[in-house]
Structure formats: structure tokens, C-alpha cells
Amino acid sequence: MNWELLARANTHPLRISVMEVLGIDGGRTLSPKDLSLELQAPLSTVNYHVTELRDSQLVEVIDERQVRGAIEHFYRPVDPPEKGSREAKARRKRGD
């Protein structure tokens, strides 16, 4: 895991709140709109931070649906790979 990337991704309080909300009950799948309502924050701001978390590989898109000409994405936290798994080894090799 790239600890610098992880630290940078979690420097904003809203990103920490997003991760906390998504992690409730063993992991939830929510859209930025759902998160915006739950966190009482502007949708554009929440969407920006969710995108940053996705780019940092801390959340992943699980589903999407068409909503009035736009696509609504649904995210969940990324499960950390098992230490001995192929994916974990590949990430270590890449420096993730």
C-alpha cells in the first residue's frame, strides 16, 4: 500500500467522514447523492471528494444507473487484499 497516497487522501475531514459512513455495518454501497444527504454537505463537494477517494483506490464503483441523462455511481470501500493474495503481491510490486 502506498502510505503517502493514503495519508494524502485522508487529509480532508469530509473524506474521513465519507469513509466512516461507507464503512458502517461492515460496508455500505452509496452514491454521492446519498452521502450528501447523510453528511449534510453539498453534492458537488461530496462528489469531488468521493472521486479523490476513488482515484486513491480507497473506494470503488460497484454499480451505476441512468438518472435523467446522467449516470449515478454507487461506491463502497475497497476491501484490503489478503496479505498473501496475488492482488496484494501485485500491488506491492507496483508500489501501491
Biopython code that builds the backbone (N, CA, C, O; Angstrom):
import numpy as np
from Bio.PDB.StructureBuilder import StructureBuilder

atoms = [
    (1, "MET", "N", (0.850, -1.179, 0.000)),
    (1, "MET", "CA", (0.000, 0.000, 0.000)),
    (1, "MET", "C", (0.889, 1.234, 0.000)),
    (1, "MET", "O", (1.914, 1.267, 0.681)),
    (2, "ASN", "N", (0.503, 2.232, -0.753)),
    (2, "ASN", "CA", (1.240, 3.486, -0.803)),
    (2, "ASN", "C", (0.743, 4.370, 0.342)),
    (2, "ASN", "O", (-0.310, 5.000, 0.238)),
    (3, "TRP", "N", (1.500, 4.410, 1.418)),
    (3, "TRP", "CA", (1.072, 5.135, 2.625)),
    (3, "TRP", "C", (0.985, 6.632, 2.396)),
    (3, "TRP", "O", (0.145, 7.302, 2.997)),
    (4, "GLU", "N", (1.835, 7.162, 1.543)),
    (4, "GLU", "CA", (1.784, 8.599, 1.240)),
    (4, "GLU", "C", (0.462, 8.943, 0.561)),
    (4, "GLU", "O", (-0.180, 9.938, 0.900)),
    (5, "LEU", "N", (0.065, 8.118, -0.394)),
    (5, "LEU", "CA", (-1.206, 8.318, -1.098)),
    (5, "LEU", "C", (-2.380, 8.210, -0.137)),
    (5, "LEU", "O", (-3.309, 9.017, -0.188)),
    (6, "LEU", "N", (-2.336, 7.213, 0.738)),
    (6, "LEU", "CA", (-3.389, 7.028, 1.733)),
    (6, "LEU", "C", (-3.476, 8.232, 2.673)),
    (6, "LEU", "O", (-4.570, 8.714, 2.968)),
    (7, "ALA", "N", (-2.342, 8.708, 3.134)),
    (7, "ALA", "CA", (-2.324, 9.861, 4.037)),
    (7, "ALA", "C", (-2.859, 11.108, 3.345)),
    (7, "ALA", "O", (-3.636, 11.863, 3.930)),
    (8, "ARG", "N", (-2.447, 11.322, 2.106)),
    (8, "ARG", "CA", (-2.914, 12.487, 1.366)),
    (8, "ARG", "C", (-4.416, 12.420, 1.099)),
    (8, "ARG", "O", (-5.106, 13.438, 1.154)),
    (9, "ALA", "N", (-4.918, 11.225, 0.812)),
    (9, "ALA", "CA", (-6.344, 11.047, 0.512)),
    (9, "ALA", "C", (-7.204, 11.318, 1.736)),
    (9, "ALA", "O", (-8.370, 11.694, 1.606)),
    (10, "ASN", "N", (-6.643, 11.132, 2.916)),
    (10, "ASN", "CA", (-7.430, 11.295, 4.132)),
    (10, "ASN", "C", (-7.112, 12.565, 4.902)),
    (10, "ASN", "O", (-7.360, 12.642, 6.105)),
    (11, "THR", "N", (-6.570, 13.555, 4.223)),
    (11, "THR", "CA", (-6.258, 14.799, 4.920)),
    (11, "THR", "C", (-7.470, 15.706, 5.072)),
    (11, "THR", "O", (-7.453, 16.618, 5.899)),
    (12, "HIS", "N", (-8.491, 15.483, 4.314)),
    (12, "HIS", "CA", (-9.680, 16.343, 4.405)),
    (12, "HIS", "C", (-10.726, 15.682, 5.304)),
    (12, "HIS", "O", (-11.012, 14.495, 5.146)),
    (13, "PRO", "N", (-11.295, 16.434, 6.239)),
    (13, "PRO", "CA", (-12.288, 15.852, 7.158)),
    (13, "PRO", "C", (-13.485, 15.222, 6.453)),
    (13, "PRO", "O", (-14.032, 14.234, 6.943)),
    (14, "LEU", "N", (-13.902, 15.769, 5.320)),
    (14, "LEU", "CA", (-15.052, 15.203, 4.615)),
    (14, "LEU", "C", (-14.713, 13.818, 4.052)),
    (14, "LEU", "O", (-15.570, 12.935, 4.029)),
    (15, "ARG", "N", (-13.488, 13.627, 3.605)),
    (15, "ARG", "CA", (-13.088, 12.312, 3.096)),
    (15, "ARG", "C", (-13.104, 11.280, 4.215)),
    (15, "ARG", "O", (-13.512, 10.135, 4.016)),
    (16, "ILE", "N", (-12.663, 11.692, 5.374)),
    (16, "ILE", "CA", (-12.704, 10.792, 6.525)),
    (16, "ILE", "C", (-14.149, 10.446, 6.857)),
    (16, "ILE", "O", (-14.459, 9.290, 7.142)),
    (17, "SER", "N", (-15.035, 11.439, 6.821)),
    (17, "SER", "CA", (-16.454, 11.199, 7.094)),
    (17, "SER", "C", (-17.067, 10.264, 6.055)),
    (17, "SER", "O", (-17.858, 9.385, 6.400)),
    (18, "VAL", "N", (-16.707, 10.448, 4.789)),
    (18, "VAL", "CA", (-17.219, 9.576, 3.722)),
    (18, "VAL", "C", (-16.791, 8.135, 3.992)),
    (18, "VAL", "O", (-17.600, 7.213, 3.887)),
    (19, "MET", "N", (-15.518, 7.944, 4.340)),
    (19, "MET", "CA", (-15.017, 6.592, 4.613)),
    (19, "MET", "C", (-15.720, 5.990, 5.830)),
    (19, "MET", "O", (-16.030, 4.799, 5.844)),
    (20, "GLU", "N", (-15.970, 6.807, 6.845)),
    (20, "GLU", "CA", (-16.668, 6.314, 8.039)),
    (20, "GLU", "C", (-18.094, 5.881, 7.694)),
    (20, "GLU", "O", (-18.536, 4.815, 8.122)),
    (21, "VAL", "N", (-18.811, 6.696, 6.927)),
    (21, "VAL", "CA", (-20.198, 6.384, 6.566)),
    (21, "VAL", "C", (-20.238, 5.131, 5.690)),
    (21, "VAL", "O", (-21.092, 4.267, 5.887)),
    (22, "LEU", "N", (-19.331, 5.028, 4.734)),
    (22, "LEU", "CA", (-19.312, 3.845, 3.869)),
    (22, "LEU", "C", (-18.920, 2.590, 4.646)),
    (22, "LEU", "O", (-19.303, 1.485, 4.260)),
    (23, "GLY", "N", (-18.173, 2.740, 5.721)),
    (23, "GLY", "CA", (-17.718, 1.598, 6.490)),
    (23, "GLY", "C", (-18.693, 1.100, 7.540)),
    (23, "GLY", "O", (-18.451, 0.067, 8.165)),
    (24, "ILE", "N", (-19.802, 1.823, 7.750)),
    (24, "ILE", "CA", (-20.798, 1.424, 8.749)),
    (24, "ILE", "C", (-21.385, 0.060, 8.383)),
    (24, "ILE", "O", (-21.583, -0.241, 7.206)),
    (25, "ASP", "N", (-21.660, -0.753, 9.391)),
    (25, "ASP", "CA", (-22.296, -2.072, 9.212)),
    (25, "ASP", "C", (-21.505, -2.983, 8.276)),
    (25, "ASP", "O", (-22.093, -3.716, 7.481)),
    (26, "GLY", "N", (-20.198, -2.940, 8.365)),
    (26, "GLY", "CA", (-19.377, -3.835, 7.557)),
    (26, "GLY", "C", (-19.201, -3.386, 6.122)),
    (26, "GLY", "O", (-18.636, -4.125, 5.315)),
    (27, "GLY", "N", (-19.665, -2.210, 5.785)),
    (27, "GLY", "CA", (-19.502, -1.668, 4.436)),
    (27, "GLY", "C", (-20.832, -1.439, 3.753)),
    (27, "GLY", "O", (-21.635, -2.359, 3.599)),
    (28, "ARG", "N", (-21.051, -0.212, 3.348)),
    (28, "ARG", "CA", (-22.288, 0.159, 2.661)),
    (28, "ARG", "C", (-21.958, 0.589, 1.246)),
    (28, "ARG", "O", (-20.826, 0.971, 0.953)),
    (29, "THR", "N", (-22.954, 0.525, 0.366)),
    (29, "THR", "CA", (-22.824, 0.991, -1.007)),
    (29, "THR", "C", (-23.748, 2.187, -1.167)),
    (29, "THR", "O", (-24.969, 2.060, -1.074)),
    (30, "LEU", "N", (-23.152, 3.352, -1.409)),
    (30, "LEU", "CA", (-23.924, 4.592, -1.503)),
    (30, "LEU", "C", (-23.434, 5.436, -2.671)),
    (30, "LEU", "O", (-22.290, 5.315, -3.109)),
    (31, "SER", "N", (-24.312, 6.283, -3.161)),
    (31, "SER", "CA", (-23.952, 7.240, -4.205)),
    (31, "SER", "C", (-23.518, 8.545, -3.533)),
    (31, "SER", "O", (-23.808, 8.753, -2.355)),
    (32, "PRO", "N", (-22.828, 9.425, -4.262)),
    (32, "PRO", "CA", (-22.508, 10.735, -3.701)),
    (32, "PRO", "C", (-23.761, 11.493, -3.241)),
    (32, "PRO", "O", (-23.715, 12.243, -2.266)),
    (33, "LYS", "N", (-24.879, 11.292, -3.950)),
    (33, "LYS", "CA", (-26.128, 11.946, -3.530)),
    (33, "LYS", "C", (-26.556, 11.433, -2.158)),
    (33, "LYS", "O", (-26.931, 12.224, -1.293)),
    (34, "ASP", "N", (-26.503, 10.111, -1.948)),
    (34, "ASP", "CA", (-26.843, 9.535, -0.646)),
    (34, "ASP", "C", (-25.910, 10.075, 0.438)),
    (34, "ASP", "O", (-26.356, 10.443, 1.524)),
    (35, "LEU", "N", (-24.623, 10.117, 0.134)),
    (35, "LEU", "CA", (-23.635, 10.616, 1.087)),
    (35, "LEU", "C", (-23.878, 12.090, 1.393)),
    (35, "LEU", "O", (-23.750, 12.523, 2.538)),
    (36, "SER", "N", (-24.229, 12.856, 0.364)),
    (36, "SER", "CA", (-24.504, 14.281, 0.531)),
    (36, "SER", "C", (-25.649, 14.502, 1.519)),
    (36, "SER", "O", (-25.572, 15.369, 2.390)),
    (37, "LEU", "N", (-26.706, 13.713, 1.374)),
    (37, "LEU", "CA", (-27.849, 13.831, 2.285)),
    (37, "LEU", "C", (-27.472, 13.412, 3.702)),
    (37, "LEU", "O", (-27.849, 14.069, 4.672)),
    (38, "GLU", "N", (-26.734, 12.325, 3.816)),
    (38, "GLU", "CA", (-26.368, 11.807, 5.135)),
    (38, "GLU", "C", (-25.379, 12.719, 5.862)),
    (38, "GLU", "O", (-25.454, 12.885, 7.079)),
    (39, "LEU", "N", (-24.448, 13.309, 5.097)),
    (39, "LEU", "CA", (-23.425, 14.161, 5.710)),
    (39, "LEU", "C", (-23.820, 15.634, 5.741)),
    (39, "LEU", "O", (-23.108, 16.465, 6.305)),
    (40, "GLN", "N", (-24.959, 15.948, 5.131)),
    (40, "GLN", "CA", (-25.444, 17.321, 5.045)),
    (40, "GLN", "C", (-24.378, 18.253, 4.472)),
    (40, "GLN", "O", (-24.052, 19.296, 5.039)),
    (41, "ALA", "N", (-23.853, 17.831, 3.330)),
    (41, "ALA", "CA", (-22.827, 18.605, 2.629)),
    (41, "ALA", "C", (-23.267, 18.750, 1.168)),
    (41, "ALA", "O", (-24.022, 17.919, 0.665)),
    (42, "PRO", "N", (-22.799, 19.801, 0.487)),
    (42, "PRO", "CA", (-23.184, 19.991, -0.916)),
    (42, "PRO", "C", (-22.773, 18.807, -1.790)),
    (42, "PRO", "O", (-21.679, 18.262, -1.640)),
    (43, "LEU", "N", (-23.653, 18.423, -2.694)),
    (43, "LEU", "CA", (-23.403, 17.285, -3.573)),
    (43, "LEU", "C", (-22.110, 17.466, -4.362)),
    (43, "LEU", "O", (-21.334, 16.518, -4.484)),
    (44, "SER", "N", (-21.861, 18.653, -4.897)),
    (44, "SER", "CA", (-20.646, 18.866, -5.702)),
    (44, "SER", "C", (-19.384, 18.635, -4.872)),
    (44, "SER", "O", (-18.402, 18.088, -5.374)),
    (45, "THR", "N", (-19.411, 19.045, -3.621)),
    (45, "THR", "CA", (-18.260, 18.864, -2.739)),
    (45, "THR", "C", (-18.057, 17.387, -2.421)),
    (45, "THR", "O", (-16.937, 16.879, -2.482)),
    (46, "VAL", "N", (-19.142, 16.705, -2.083)),
    (46, "VAL", "CA", (-19.054, 15.276, -1.778)),
    (46, "VAL", "C", (-18.573, 14.515, -3.003)),
    (46, "VAL", "O", (-17.715, 13.639, -2.890)),
    (47, "ASN", "N", (-19.114, 14.836, -4.169)),
    (47, "ASN", "CA", (-18.715, 14.155, -5.398)),
    (47, "ASN", "C", (-17.219, 14.332, -5.668)),
    (47, "ASN", "O", (-16.541, 13.382, -6.060)),
    (48, "TYR", "N", (-16.714, 15.532, -5.461)),
    (48, "TYR", "CA", (-15.281, 15.795, -5.653)),
    (48, "TYR", "C", (-14.445, 14.891, -4.747)),
    (48, "TYR", "O", (-13.486, 14.268, -5.204)),
    (49, "HIS", "N", (-14.802, 14.818, -3.476)),
    (49, "HIS", "CA", (-14.006, 14.048, -2.527)),
    (49, "HIS", "C", (-14.143, 12.539, -2.752)),
    (49, "HIS", "O", (-13.182, 11.796, -2.552)),
    (50, "VAL", "N", (-15.324, 12.082, -3.166)),
    (50, "VAL", "CA", (-15.500, 10.659, -3.490)),
    (50, "VAL", "C", (-14.630, 10.311, -4.700)),
    (50, "VAL", "O", (-14.034, 9.235, -4.742)),
    (51, "THR", "N", (-14.553, 11.202, -5.669)),
    (51, "THR", "CA", (-13.702, 10.982, -6.836)),
    (51, "THR", "C", (-12.234, 10.886, -6.422)),
    (51, "THR", "O", (-11.499, 10.042, -6.934)),
    (52, "GLU", "N", (-11.810, 11.741, -5.506)),
    (52, "GLU", "CA", (-10.437, 11.680, -5.000)),
    (52, "GLU", "C", (-10.183, 10.352, -4.285)),
    (52, "GLU", "O", (-9.119, 9.754, -4.444)),
    (53, "LEU", "N", (-11.153, 9.894, -3.505)),
    (53, "LEU", "CA", (-11.011, 8.606, -2.811)),
    (53, "LEU", "C", (-10.950, 7.456, -3.821)),
    (53, "LEU", "O", (-10.196, 6.500, -3.640)),
    (54, "ARG", "N", (-11.749, 7.559, -4.882)),
    (54, "ARG", "CA", (-11.711, 6.532, -5.932)),
    (54, "ARG", "C", (-10.353, 6.528, -6.623)),
    (54, "ARG", "O", (-9.778, 5.466, -6.861)),
    (55, "ASP", "N", (-9.844, 7.702, -6.942)),
    (55, "ASP", "CA", (-8.539, 7.803, -7.595)),
    (55, "ASP", "C", (-7.423, 7.283, -6.693)),
    (55, "ASP", "O", (-6.391, 6.826, -7.185)),
    (56, "SER", "N", (-7.622, 7.350, -5.388)),
    (56, "SER", "CA", (-6.650, 6.832, -4.417)),
    (56, "SER", "C", (-6.869, 5.353, -4.124)),
    (56, "SER", "O", (-6.171, 4.765, -3.298)),
    (57, "GLN", "N", (-7.840, 4.758, -4.803)),
    (57, "GLN", "CA", (-8.182, 3.336, -4.678)),
    (57, "GLN", "C", (-8.638, 2.965, -3.267)),
    (57, "GLN", "O", (-8.376, 1.860, -2.792)),
    (58, "LEU", "N", (-9.322, 3.900, -2.604)),
    (58, "LEU", "CA", (-9.883, 3.630, -1.286)),
    (58, "LEU", "C", (-11.360, 3.276, -1.367)),
    (58, "LEU", "O", (-11.893, 2.631, -0.464)),
    (59, "VAL", "N", (-12.031, 3.695, -2.451)),
    (59, "VAL", "CA", (-13.408, 3.287, -2.721)),
    (59, "VAL", "C", (-13.463, 2.824, -4.168)),
    (59, "VAL", "O", (-12.615, 3.188, -4.982)),
    (60, "GLU", "N", (-14.477, 2.010, -4.479)),
    (60, "GLU", "CA", (-14.632, 1.513, -5.836)),
    (60, "GLU", "C", (-16.082, 1.638, -6.275)),
    (60, "GLU", "O", (-17.000, 1.608, -5.455)),
    (61, "VAL", "N", (-16.273, 1.780, -7.584)),
    (61, "VAL", "CA", (-17.617, 1.830, -8.157)),
    (61, "VAL", "C", (-18.156, 0.411, -8.194)),
    (61, "VAL", "O", (-17.524, -0.492, -8.742)),
    (62, "ILE", "N", (-19.327, 0.225, -7.608)),
    (62, "ILE", "CA", (-19.959, -1.084, -7.555)),
    (62, "ILE", "C", (-21.105, -1.191, -8.543)),
    (62, "ILE", "O", (-21.349, -2.253, -9.116)),
    (63, "ASP", "N", (-21.807, -0.079, -8.739)),
    (63, "ASP", "CA", (-22.978, -0.097, -9.609)),
    (63, "ASP", "C", (-23.169, 1.296, -10.177)),
    (63, "ASP", "O", (-22.631, 2.270, -9.651)),
    (64, "GLU", "N", (-23.928, 1.384, -11.240)),
    (64, "GLU", "CA", (-24.313, 2.679, -11.795)),
    (64, "GLU", "C", (-25.684, 2.549, -12.431)),
    (64, "GLU", "O", (-26.086, 1.471, -12.870)),
    (65, "ARG", "N", (-26.397, 3.674, -12.471)),
    (65, "ARG", "CA", (-27.705, 3.672, -13.115)),
    (65, "ARG", "C", (-27.945, 5.020, -13.783)),
    (65, "ARG", "O", (-27.428, 6.053, -13.357)),
    (66, "GLN", "N", (-28.736, 4.974, -14.830)),
    (66, "GLN", "CA", (-29.082, 6.175, -15.592)),
    (66, "GLN", "C", (-30.131, 6.972, -14.813)),
    (66, "GLN", "O", (-31.152, 6.427, -14.394)),
    (67, "VAL", "N", (-29.869, 8.256, -14.627)),
    (67, "VAL", "CA", (-30.818, 9.142, -13.945)),
    (67, "VAL", "C", (-30.898, 10.441, -14.737)),
    (67, "VAL", "O", (-29.977, 11.257, -14.702)),
    (68, "ARG", "N", (-31.997, 10.624, -15.446)),
    (68, "ARG", "CA", (-32.250, 11.850, -16.221)),
    (68, "ARG", "C", (-31.061, 12.323, -17.054)),
    (68, "ARG", "O", (-30.661, 13.483, -16.950)),
    (69, "GLY", "N", (-30.507, 11.469, -17.852)),
    (69, "GLY", "CA", (-29.417, 11.854, -18.736)),
    (69, "GLY", "C", (-28.041, 11.822, -18.099)),
    (69, "GLY", "O", (-27.042, 12.071, -18.774)),
    (70, "ALA", "N", (-27.971, 11.522, -16.827)),
    (70, "ALA", "CA", (-26.680, 11.404, -16.138)),
    (70, "ALA", "C", (-26.537, 9.975, -15.624)),
    (70, "ALA", "O", (-27.499, 9.207, -15.619)),
    (71, "ILE", "N", (-25.346, 9.632, -15.201)),
    (71, "ILE", "CA", (-25.113, 8.307, -14.629)),
    (71, "ILE", "C", (-24.781, 8.484, -13.153)),
    (71, "ILE", "O", (-23.840, 9.191, -12.793)),
    (72, "GLU", "N", (-25.567, 7.831, -12.311)),
    (72, "GLU", "CA", (-25.323, 7.858, -10.867)),
    (72, "GLU", "C", (-24.465, 6.651, -10.511)),
    (72, "GLU", "O", (-24.815, 5.515, -10.832)),
    (73, "HIS", "N", (-23.332, 6.904, -9.843)),
    (73, "HIS", "CA", (-22.417, 5.838, -9.446)),
    (73, "HIS", "C", (-22.624, 5.502, -7.977)),
    (73, "HIS", "O", (-22.948, 6.366, -7.163)),
    (74, "PHE", "N", (-22.433, 4.244, -7.661)),
    (74, "PHE", "CA", (-22.547, 3.782, -6.278)),
    (74, "PHE", "C", (-21.200, 3.208, -5.854)),
    (74, "PHE", "O", (-20.606, 2.391, -6.558)),
    (75, "TYR", "N", (-20.735, 3.648, -4.695)),
    (75, "TYR", "CA", (-19.396, 3.315, -4.215)),
    (75, "TYR", "C", (-19.446, 2.511, -2.930)),
    (75, "TYR", "O", (-20.417, 2.555, -2.175)),
    (76, "ARG", "N", (-18.360, 1.771, -2.709)),
    (76, "ARG", "CA", (-18.158, 1.101, -1.424)),
    (76, "ARG", "C", (-16.664, 1.126, -1.139)),
    (76, "ARG", "O", (-15.858, 1.306, -2.051)),
    (77, "PRO", "N", (-16.293, 0.945, 0.123)),
    (77, "PRO", "CA", (-14.861, 0.920, 0.441)),
    (77, "PRO", "C", (-14.199, -0.296, -0.204)),
    (77, "PRO", "O", (-14.819, -1.350, -0.342)),
    (78, "VAL", "N", (-12.966, -0.142, -0.587)),
    (78, "VAL", "CA", (-12.201, -1.246, -1.157)),
    (78, "VAL", "C", (-11.749, -2.138, -0.016)),
    (78, "VAL", "O", (-11.188, -1.664, 0.973)),
    (79, "ASP", "N", (-11.996, -3.428, -0.160)),
    (79, "ASP", "CA", (-11.517, -4.389, 0.840)),
    (79, "ASP", "C", (-10.016, -4.524, 0.694)),
    (79, "ASP", "O", (-9.519, -4.724, -0.414)),
    (80, "PRO", "N", (-9.278, -4.417, 1.801)),
    (80, "PRO", "CA", (-7.839, -4.630, 1.660)),
    (80, "PRO", "C", (-7.571, -6.078, 1.273)),
    (80, "PRO", "O", (-8.185, -6.985, 1.834)),
    (81, "PRO", "N", (-6.671, -6.312, 0.328)),
    (81, "PRO", "CA", (-6.402, -7.683, -0.090)),
    (81, "PRO", "C", (-5.710, -8.467, 1.019)),
    (81, "PRO", "O", (-5.009, -7.902, 1.859)),
    (82, "GLU", "N", (-5.921, -9.767, 1.002)),
    (82, "GLU", "CA", (-5.239, -10.647, 1.951)),
    (82, "GLU", "C", (-3.735, -10.492, 1.730)),
    (82, "GLU", "O", (-3.284, -10.316, 0.598)),
    (83, "LYS", "N", (-2.983, -10.557, 2.789)),
    (83, "LYS", "CA", (-1.549, -10.309, 2.714)),
    (83, "LYS", "C", (-0.845, -11.215, 1.701)),
    (83, "LYS", "O", (0.060, -10.754, 1.006)),
    (84, "GLY", "N", (-1.229, -12.479, 1.598)),
    (84, "GLY", "CA", (-0.568, -13.409, 0.698)),
    (84, "GLY", "C", (-1.226, -13.546, -0.661)),
    (84, "GLY", "O", (-0.787, -14.358, -1.475)),
    (85, "SER", "N", (-2.288, -12.757, -0.931)),
    (85, "SER", "CA", (-3.017, -12.917, -2.189)),
    (85, "SER", "C", (-2.203, -12.417, -3.376)),
    (85, "SER", "O", (-1.260, -11.642, -3.215)),
    (86, "ARG", "N", (-2.576, -12.867, -4.559)),
    (86, "ARG", "CA", (-1.909, -12.409, -5.776)),
    (86, "ARG", "C", (-2.066, -10.901, -5.935)),
    (86, "ARG", "O", (-1.131, -10.199, -6.320)),
    (87, "GLU", "N", (-3.279, -10.413, -5.628)),
    (87, "GLU", "CA", (-3.532, -8.980, -5.770)),
    (87, "GLU", "C", (-2.630, -8.180, -4.839)),
    (87, "GLU", "O", (-2.078, -7.158, -5.247)),
    (88, "ALA", "N", (-2.471, -8.622, -3.605)),
    (88, "ALA", "CA", (-1.601, -7.929, -2.649)),
    (88, "ALA", "C", (-0.159, -7.933, -3.148)),
    (88, "ALA", "O", (0.532, -6.917, -3.068)),
    (89, "LYS", "N", (0.293, -9.076, -3.662)),
    (89, "LYS", "CA", (1.658, -9.165, -4.180)),
    (89, "LYS", "C", (1.842, -8.233, -5.376)),
    (89, "LYS", "O", (2.869, -7.565, -5.494)),
    (90, "ALA", "N", (0.839, -8.189, -6.266)),
    (90, "ALA", "CA", (0.907, -7.308, -7.430)),
    (90, "ALA", "C", (0.948, -5.849, -7.000)),
    (90, "ALA", "O", (1.706, -5.058, -7.562)),
    (91, "ARG", "N", (0.135, -5.483, -6.001)),
    (91, "ARG", "CA", (0.139, -4.107, -5.509)),
    (91, "ARG", "C", (1.495, -3.760, -4.899)),
    (91, "ARG", "O", (2.014, -2.670, -5.137)),
    (92, "ARG", "N", (2.070, -4.663, -4.123)),
    (92, "ARG", "CA", (3.379, -4.409, -3.524)),
    (92, "ARG", "C", (4.422, -4.218, -4.607)),
    (92, "ARG", "O", (5.295, -3.358, -4.493)),
    (93, "LYS", "N", (4.330, -5.022, -5.660)),
    (93, "LYS", "CA", (5.290, -4.948, -6.758)),
    (93, "LYS", "C", (5.185, -3.582, -7.466)),
    (93, "LYS", "O", (6.198, -2.993, -7.845)),
    (94, "ARG", "N", (3.940, -3.089, -7.637)),
    (94, "ARG", "CA", (3.712, -1.794, -8.297)),
    (94, "ARG", "C", (4.014, -0.625, -7.373)),
    (94, "ARG", "O", (4.210, 0.498, -7.837)),
    (95, "GLY", "N", (4.054, -0.880, -6.063)),
    (95, "GLY", "CA", (4.292, 0.209, -5.110)),
    (95, "GLY", "C", (3.029, 0.874, -4.632)),
    (95, "GLY", "O", (3.084, 1.967, -4.068)),
    (96, "ASP", "N", (1.871, 0.235, -4.846)),
    (96, "ASP", "CA", (0.591, 0.794, -4.388)),
    (96, "ASP", "C", (0.480, 0.703, -2.892)),
    (96, "ASP", "O", (-0.527, 1.122, -2.321)),
]
sb = StructureBuilder()
sb.init_structure("model")
sb.init_model(0)
sb.init_chain("A")
sb.init_seg("    ")
for serial, (resi, resn, name, xyz) in enumerate(atoms, 1):
    if name == "N":
        sb.init_residue(resn, " ", resi, " ")
    sb.init_atom(name, np.array(xyz, "f"), 0.0, 1.0, " ", f" {name:<3s}", serial, name[0])
structure = sb.get_structure()
